[in-house]
Amino acid sequence: MKTVYLHIGTFKTGTSSIQNFIAHNREALRDLGYFVPSSQLMGHHELPISLIRDYSDFEGVWPSFEGNSEQIWGRLIEEIDSCTCDKVIISAEGFCDLANENCRDVSEHMGSLVGDYLGKYKVVVICYVRELVPYMRSMYGETIKITTRTLSFQEQVHRYAENNSIHLLPSTYLDFFEKLFGRDAMVVKKYSRDDLVGGDVVRDFVATVGLGDEVDPLLDLREPVLQNLNISLGAKQLDLKRAFNLAGIQGLEINRQVTDVINSCAALARGDTSDEVAQELSELINAEQARLNDRYELNLAAPEQGIFSVDSEEARDSDYLYLFALQGLSIKQGRDVMQSSEALTRLVQQNSEALTRLVQQNSEALTRLAQQNEEALGHLRALRKGILRRGMSKAWRLLREFFGASGHR
């Protein structure tokens, strides 16, 4: 009987690195007795997505691929049965979405189909689980980066709680697969550098499927390829991206929408944490991690205080946002500098590095900046007051004065 190693993620646990590795080493892995089925995508995402697309009403933003679920799964089974290897590796974090709150009314049916397709093989389900707070922070960052949403971190976690989301309750999808293939089929591991083989999730994964030293040359070669995969935005960058999202800016001519940008920055800087709600969510997180620790011996640590700040060690300060908005005005005035959410994210990554370093030096650097450029900051604060108290005509007059006085065009 062939063994199918079904890697289900979860999200934000190095899945892209694992999938990149097995995709680029299919032939070498075949020579070692491990078959990696073909895929139209990086990873085998069309397997779960085709089921969700065919049987649920969940309208996610799916990558494009050809074929319905019957065709895609049929091709998979044909490939597995015709290969000479007795071990098969399948990887897609989207498998967790089969238990997603958006398609739970058909989860059981989709699960039965997966069980039928893979029923003639020995299935080993591999899943990495992160401590919930860092995991949800990472998911939050990805959400802000690739969408136009404006939720705060706490608001997103609260929404997870209201919907019994898999992102707050990973036991939901672990129970789903345990029901399909049995408790003995589950290999659930803690995603932490201290707990991974060599502190590396790819090395840990290949060891988990039974590969040893013979795969080391492949691992040594792949590291330079993977170092730039799936770059995350920092806390300051996320705040800036949220501000643009909140202002509803897609195609952006900054000079026409500066009012919305600055007001959005001010709103974000005020903070949004409710102690009562935070306490309730913290209790949910602790209970879920205790459940996972008891069942899978993961030793997930209890979250610290202040968990609903994206970066609890950095104090919020709206000035860096205002200054960045003005920098955009002075340099890009009259031009359409953003065509899409993706382009905006690239701009934030490219342009905010120096600003982030400045803010990380924190109050001292900002104080020096204020002392060196009192006139610019005075115009900025007057602009804010004009917007909030005296209407748009006053704001535009002040803005023109600023550009005229500073020599910016």
ABEGO torsion letter per residue (X at the ends): XBBBBBBAOBBGAGAAAAAAAAAAAAAAAAAAGBBBBBBABBEAAAAAAAAAAAABABBBBBBBBBEBAAAAAAAAAAAAAABABABBBBBBAAAAAAABAAAAAAAAAAAAAAAAAAAABBBBBBBBBBBAAAAAAAAAAAAAAABABABBAAAAAAAAAAAGBAAABAAAAAAAAAAAAEAAABBBBBBBAAABBGGBAAAAAAAAAGBBAAAAAAAAAAAAAAAABGBBBBAAAAAAAAAAAAAGBBBBBAAAAAAAAAAAAAAAAAEABBAAAAAAAAAAAAAAAAAAAAAAGAGBBBBBBGAABABAABBBBAAAAAAAAAAAAAAABGBBABABAAAAAAAAAAAAAAAAAAAAAEAAAAAAAAAABAAAAAAAAAAAAAAAAAEAAAAAAAAAAAAAAAGBX
